[in-house]
Amino acid sequence: MNTFIVPIDFSETSKNAARFAAHLSSLVYNAHLVLYNVFDGIQAGSDSSRLSSDDEARKAIMELALRSVQSELTPITDAKITCIAEESNDFVDALESYVRRQGVQMVIMGITGATRLGQIFMGSNTLKVVNRRFSPVVIVPPDASYKAMRNVMFITDFKDVDTTIPIAPIREILNLFKPNLHIVNVDHEHYVELTEEYKGERAKLHEMMKEFNPEYYFIRMYDFMEAINQFVADKSIDMILTVPKNHFFLSNVFKTTHTSKLAYHSHVPIAAVHS
């Protein structure tokens, strides 16, 4: 069974990520979609003992709210949908534990919430989940709507590709969509001709990716984000695929700013896969 999990905090952003996941699951045979909520336990008394009856009541309320989201998704997909509410004081720990126990293939989540508190919660936790490296993560921006993934952009630095690119999970993602694959490198040190080192790395990467008939682009620009934004616009990119080595790329993509630099791809989901 192909299992996808969507963390739900009941913000519109998390519900939008759930809609995206439902559309995606409709493409996958024997898919299972998990709507997942983590709630804090209630403590009381000088000994900080838990009020178990209140915790059970909160769990029931969260499950009821999740089923309301589920009812919105059933017209979109035939996939099995499960609602899970768990008590924990650490969302990321709880999510990682569930993903590992259940063999989840992919986490699909939003990047900001509907409120300022939601923005802090979902934004920081999304990057924490990416950093934990326990699952591929598809990050769905607040205004993203699902559409056919015709053009996927894979960003790479073309360095040690045979040891740094996790080809198996990347293949799984690409096989979901069967897109036109655009492999992009941004490096201001490129000159008229590519170095022999780059040509060698490209040859190795092509051997890994040849089943997807990729096209290659080497962009000589100093401003990395400007280059990415322009490419997204020029090639009508529907998803960005990246192997993040740090938060630089993701945190810059999702800064809470309205500058024109981000306007081009504010609607483009990003799939983050770690080696």
C-alpha positions as CSV (number, residue, x, y, z in Angstrom):
1,M,0.0,0.0,0.0
2,N,1.3,3.5,-0.9
3,T,0.7,5.6,2.2
4,F,0.8,9.4,2.3
5,I,0.4,11.5,5.5
6,V,-0.9,15.0,5.8
7,P,-0.4,16.9,9.1
8,I,-3.6,18.8,9.9
9,D,-3.8,21.8,12.3
10,F,-7.2,22.8,10.8
11,S,-5.8,25.9,9.2
12,E,-6.8,26.5,5.6
13,T,-3.2,25.9,4.5
14,S,-3.2,22.4,6.0
15,K,-6.6,21.7,4.5
16,N,-5.3,22.8,1.1
17,A,-2.3,20.5,1.5
18,A,-4.8,17.7,2.2
19,R,-6.7,18.5,-1.0
20,F,-3.5,18.4,-2.9
21,A,-2.7,15.0,-1.3
22,A,-6.1,13.7,-2.2
23,H,-5.7,14.6,-5.8
24,L,-2.2,13.0,-5.8
25,S,-3.5,9.8,-4.1
26,S,-6.2,9.5,-6.8
27,L,-3.4,8.8,-9.3
28,V,-1.8,6.0,-7.2
29,Y,-3.0,2.4,-7.1
30,N,-3.9,1.1,-3.6
31,A,-3.2,4.5,-2.0
32,H,-3.8,5.2,1.7
33,L,-4.1,8.8,2.9
34,V,-3.6,9.6,6.6
35,L,-4.9,12.8,8.1
36,Y,-2.8,13.4,11.1
37,N,-3.2,15.7,14.1
38,V,-1.1,16.1,17.2
39,F,-2.6,17.7,20.3
40,D,-1.0,18.6,23.6
41,G,-2.0,16.7,26.7
42,I,-3.7,18.6,29.6
43,Q,-1.9,18.6,33.0
44,A,-3.3,19.7,36.3
45,G,-2.5,19.6,40.0
46,S,0.7,20.2,41.8
47,D,2.0,16.8,40.7
48,S,1.3,17.7,37.1
49,S,-0.9,14.6,36.8
50,R,-2.9,14.2,33.6
51,L,-6.6,14.5,33.4
52,S,-7.1,11.4,31.3
53,S,-10.8,11.9,30.8
54,D,-10.2,15.4,29.4
55,D,-7.4,14.0,27.2
56,E,-9.8,11.4,25.8
57,A,-12.4,14.1,25.2
58,R,-9.9,16.2,23.3
59,K,-8.9,13.2,21.2
60,A,-12.5,12.6,20.3
61,I,-13.0,16.2,19.3
62,M,-9.8,16.2,17.1
63,E,-10.9,12.9,15.5
64,L,-14.3,14.4,14.8
65,A,-12.7,17.5,13.2
66,L,-10.5,15.3,11.1
67,R,-13.5,13.3,9.8
68,S,-15.0,16.7,8.7
69,V,-11.8,17.2,6.6
70,Q,-12.1,13.7,5.4
71,S,-15.7,14.3,4.2
72,E,-14.3,17.1,2.0
73,L,-11.8,14.8,0.4
74,T,-13.9,11.7,-0.4
75,P,-15.3,13.2,-3.7
76,I,-11.7,13.8,-4.8
77,T,-10.1,10.4,-4.3
78,D,-11.0,6.7,-4.0
79,A,-8.0,6.2,-1.7
80,K,-8.5,4.9,1.8
81,I,-8.5,7.8,4.2
82,T,-7.6,7.3,7.9
83,C,-7.9,10.0,10.6
84,I,-5.3,9.8,13.4
85,A,-5.2,12.1,16.4
86,E,-2.3,11.6,18.9
87,E,-1.3,13.3,22.1
88,S,2.2,14.6,22.3
89,N,4.1,17.7,23.3
90,D,6.4,17.4,20.3
91,F,4.7,17.4,16.9
92,V,7.8,16.4,14.9
93,D,8.8,13.6,17.2
94,A,5.3,12.2,17.1
95,L,5.1,12.5,13.3
96,E,8.5,10.8,12.8
97,S,7.5,8.0,15.1
98,Y,4.2,7.4,13.2
99,V,5.9,7.6,9.8
100,R,8.5,5.0,10.8
101,R,6.0,2.6,12.5
102,Q,3.6,2.7,9.6
103,G,6.1,2.8,6.7
104,V,4.7,6.0,5.3
105,Q,6.1,6.9,1.8
106,M,5.7,10.6,1.8
107,V,4.7,13.6,4.1
108,I,2.6,16.2,2.4
109,M,2.2,19.5,4.4
110,G,1.6,23.2,4.1
111,I,4.2,25.8,4.9
112,T,2.2,28.5,6.7
113,G,-1.0,28.7,8.7
114,A,-4.1,30.9,8.4
115,T,-3.1,32.9,11.5
116,R,0.2,34.4,12.7
117,L,0.4,31.5,15.2
118,G,-0.3,29.1,12.5
119,Q,2.4,30.6,10.3
120,I,4.9,30.1,13.1
121,F,3.7,26.6,13.8
122,M,3.4,25.2,10.3
123,G,6.4,27.1,8.9
124,S,8.9,26.1,11.5
125,N,7.6,22.5,11.8
126,T,7.7,22.0,8.1
127,L,11.4,22.9,7.9
128,K,12.0,20.7,11.0
129,V,10.4,17.7,9.3
130,V,12.5,18.3,6.2
131,N,15.6,18.5,8.4
132,R,14.9,15.3,10.2
133,R,15.3,13.3,6.9
134,F,12.9,10.5,7.9
135,S,10.7,10.9,4.8
136,P,10.4,12.7,1.5
137,V,8.4,15.9,2.1
138,V,6.1,17.6,-0.4
139,I,5.7,21.2,0.7
140,V,2.5,22.8,-0.5
141,P,2.4,26.6,-0.5
142,P,-0.8,28.3,0.8
143,D,-2.3,29.2,-2.7
144,A,-1.3,26.0,-4.5
145,S,-4.0,24.0,-6.3
146,Y,-3.4,20.6,-7.7
147,K,-2.9,20.3,-11.4
148,A,-1.2,17.9,-13.7
149,M,2.5,17.8,-13.0
150,R,3.7,18.2,-16.6
151,N,7.0,20.0,-15.8
152,V,9.2,19.1,-12.8
153,M,12.4,21.0,-12.1
154,F,15.2,19.1,-10.3
155,I,17.9,21.4,-8.8
156,T,21.4,20.0,-8.4
157,D,24.9,21.2,-7.9
158,F,26.4,18.4,-10.0
159,K,28.8,17.4,-7.3
160,D,29.3,13.7,-6.4
161,V,26.0,12.9,-7.9
162,D,26.4,9.1,-7.5
163,T,26.7,9.5,-3.7
164,T,24.6,12.5,-2.9
165,I,21.5,12.0,-5.0
166,P,18.9,9.6,-3.5
167,I,17.8,8.1,-6.8
168,A,15.3,5.6,-5.4
169,P,12.9,8.0,-3.7
170,I,13.4,10.5,-6.6
171,R,12.3,7.8,-9.1
172,E,9.2,7.1,-7.0
173,I,8.2,10.7,-7.1
174,L,8.8,11.1,-10.8
175,N,7.0,7.8,-11.6
176,L,3.9,9.3,-9.9
177,F,3.7,12.1,-12.4
178,K,5.6,11.0,-15.6
179,P,6.6,14.7,-16.1
180,N,8.9,16.5,-18.5
181,L,12.1,16.6,-16.3
182,H,14.2,19.7,-16.3
183,I,17.6,19.3,-14.5
184,V,19.0,22.7,-13.5
185,N,22.2,23.9,-12.1
186,V,22.8,27.5,-11.1
187,D,26.5,28.5,-10.8
188,H,27.9,31.9,-11.5
189,E,31.3,30.4,-12.2
190,H,30.2,28.7,-15.4
191,Y,31.8,30.2,-18.5
192,V,31.2,29.5,-22.2
193,E,32.1,25.9,-21.9
194,L,31.3,23.5,-19.1
195,T,34.3,21.9,-17.3
196,E,35.2,18.3,-17.8
197,E,34.2,17.7,-14.2
198,Y,30.7,19.0,-14.8
199,K,30.4,17.0,-18.0
200,G,31.4,13.8,-16.1
201,E,28.9,14.5,-13.4
202,R,26.2,15.1,-16.0
203,A,27.0,11.8,-17.7
204,K,26.7,9.9,-14.4
205,L,23.4,11.7,-13.5
206,H,22.0,11.0,-17.0
207,E,22.7,7.3,-16.5
208,M,20.6,7.5,-13.3
209,M,17.8,9.5,-14.8
210,K,17.7,8.4,-18.5
211,E,14.4,6.7,-18.2
212,F,12.8,10.2,-17.7
213,N,14.5,11.7,-20.8
214,P,15.7,14.8,-18.9
215,E,16.8,18.1,-20.4
216,Y,19.8,19.9,-18.8
217,Y,20.3,23.6,-18.0
218,F,23.4,25.3,-16.7
219,I,22.5,28.9,-15.6
220,R,25.3,31.4,-15.0
221,M,23.8,33.9,-12.6
222,Y,24.9,35.3,-9.3
223,D,21.4,35.5,-7.7
224,F,20.3,31.9,-7.2
225,M,16.7,32.7,-6.3
226,E,16.3,35.0,-9.2
227,A,17.5,32.3,-11.5
228,I,15.1,29.7,-10.0
229,N,12.2,32.1,-10.2
230,Q,12.8,33.0,-13.8
231,F,13.2,29.4,-14.8
232,V,9.9,28.5,-13.0
233,A,8.1,31.2,-15.0
234,D,9.8,30.5,-18.4
235,K,9.2,26.7,-18.3
236,S,5.8,26.6,-16.6
237,I,7.2,24.5,-13.8
238,D,4.6,22.6,-11.7
239,M,6.9,21.2,-9.0
240,I,10.5,21.8,-7.8
241,L,12.4,18.7,-6.7
242,T,15.4,19.3,-4.5
243,V,17.9,17.5,-2.3
244,P,18.4,20.2,0.4
245,K,21.8,20.2,2.2
246,N,20.6,23.0,4.5
247,H,17.7,25.3,5.0
248,F,19.0,28.0,2.7
249,F,16.9,27.2,-0.3
250,L,13.7,26.3,1.5
251,S,13.8,29.2,3.9
252,N,14.4,31.6,1.2
253,V,11.6,30.3,-0.9
254,F,9.1,30.6,1.9
255,K,10.1,33.9,3.5
256,T,7.0,35.8,4.5
257,T,7.6,38.6,2.1
258,H,5.6,40.0,-0.9
259,T,8.6,40.8,-3.0
260,S,8.5,40.2,-6.7
261,K,11.3,37.7,-6.4
262,L,9.0,35.1,-4.8
263,A,5.9,36.0,-6.8
264,Y,6.7,33.7,-9.7
265,H,6.7,30.4,-7.7
266,S,4.5,31.1,-4.7
267,H,2.1,28.5,-6.0
268,V,4.7,25.8,-6.9
269,P,5.0,22.8,-4.5
270,I,8.5,21.6,-3.5
271,A,9.5,18.0,-3.0
272,A,12.4,17.7,-0.6
273,V,14.3,14.4,-0.7
274,H,17.3,13.7,1.4
275,S,20.3,11.5,0.6
